[in-house]
Amino acid sequence: MWRAAAARALRGGGASAWRAAGPVRAGGGGKEGSRSLPSVPCPCFSLSVPAGIINFCANNYLGLSSHPEVIRAAVEALEKFGAGLSSVRFICGTQSIHKDLEEKIARFHQREDAILYASCFDANAGIFEALLTPEDAVLSDELNHASIIDGIRLCKANKYRYKHMDMQDLEAKLKEAQKHRLRLVATDGAFSMDGDIAPLREICQLAQKYDALVFTDECHATGFLGPNGRGTDELLGVMDKVTIINSTLGKALGGAAGGYTTGPKPLIDLLRQRSRPYLFSNSLPPAVVGCASKALDLLMESNAIAQSMAAKTQRFRSKMTAAGFTISGKDHPICPVMLGDARLASVMAEDMLNRGIYVIGFSYPVVPKGKARIRVQISAVHSDEDIDHCVEAFTEVGRKHGAL
Ligand code: PLP
C-alpha cells in the first residue's frame, strides 16, 4: 500500500510527464520549460527507503549525498562561512574553503591546479572559448554531452566531429587537422546514455602521434572508476597523458552542485583570467563546498568506497543478461536496459515503480529513434538484496509486457 501511495506521489509530481518527455537531451534537444518534474518525497529518497521505493536512477554513485559526515561538513561550513558570498570569485567571493577545495581537487586528480565553477555545465561552457582561437581545432566525439557541444559552439576554433569512439575516424580527422596551430581532442570519459567508456588509451596514443591535447569530461567517472576512484584516466592507465579534466561535484562527490577544471597551472591561470562562467557567475555556497570537500577526504582516506561499486555493477549486469535483457555498455554502473520501443520503455518504467523500483524510460529525442531504454544506475549503497529485487521486478515486468 505504501508503495502504491509513494508511486502515486511521484506520478502526481509529474513522473509520467517527465517520462513522456524525457530529461533534457544530451546533445542539445529539449525545452526544459515545458516539462514538469517529479518531486521526490524526502531527502533520503536520493537512494532509498522511507517511501518504500528504491531509487535506481540517481547519479549518487557512492551514496555520499546522504553520508552523515558529508552532511555534517555541509552544516559546519554553512554555520562557519555563511549561506553564500553574494559575489563572483574575483570580487569578494573567495574564502579559504574555496582555495582548499581547489587544491584538494588537483591533488585528487594528481594535477597541478584546479578552478571551481557553479556547475560542470559552466566548466564545459567556459573552457573551449578561453583556450582555443580561430587558428586551432577541436575534435569532439559525436555523442559528447550537451554541455561540451555547447561549449564548443561558443568557441571560434575549427570544429571536427568524429564518430562515437571510432579511432579510425578520429585519426582521419587528426590528419586533416594538422594544418591548425593546436589540436584538442574532447571526449566524455564515460558516456551517460550508453554506459560505455571512452578508449582513452588509444585516444592518447593518437593525440601523441598527431600532437594534440586531450580533454575529458569525467562527470560519470570521478569518484568510482579506477582502483582509487580517480576516473577513466586512472582506470585506463593514462593519468599522465590526459591534459585537462572537467568534472562535477553534483554526482558521486556528494551530489550537491558545482563543477571544475583541473590540469596544468598555466591553463588554470588562463581560465581565471578569461573563462566567462567563472568570471561572471556567483561563487559556490559554503555548504556545497563543505560537502564536496568532505566527499574528497573520504575518497582519499581509503579506496574502499570507490571499489565497492564494481561488484554491484557486475551483479546487476550479469543477472539481467542471464534473465534475457540486453544491457548496453560495459563495466559501468550506468546500465541501460535496451528495449527499442518508446512506449514499452515508458510503461515498463511505470510498472517498475509499482513494484518499488524507481527508474526512468528514455526515448527519442533523448536517445536515437528505435533505441528506447530504461537507464538503471547502480550505487554503492544498493544492497545485494536491492539489486536482486530490481532484477526480479524487471523480469516480471518484462514478461508481462513481452520484452522477454
Ligand atoms: N557533463 C556530463 C557528461 C554530464 O552528465 C553532466 C550532467 O548531467 C554535466 C556535464 C553537467 O554537470 P553539472 O550538473 O555539474 O552541470
Boltz pocket constraint, residues with backbone or C-beta under 6 A from the ligand:
constraints:
  - pocket:
      binder: B
      contacts: [[A, 118], [A, 119], [A, 120], [A, 121], [A, 122], [A, 124], [A, 145], [A, 147], [A, 188], [A, 190], [A, 192], [A, 217], [A, 219], [A, 220], [A, 247], [A, 248], [A, 249], [A, 250], [A, 257], [A, 258], [A, 259]]
      max_distance: 6.0
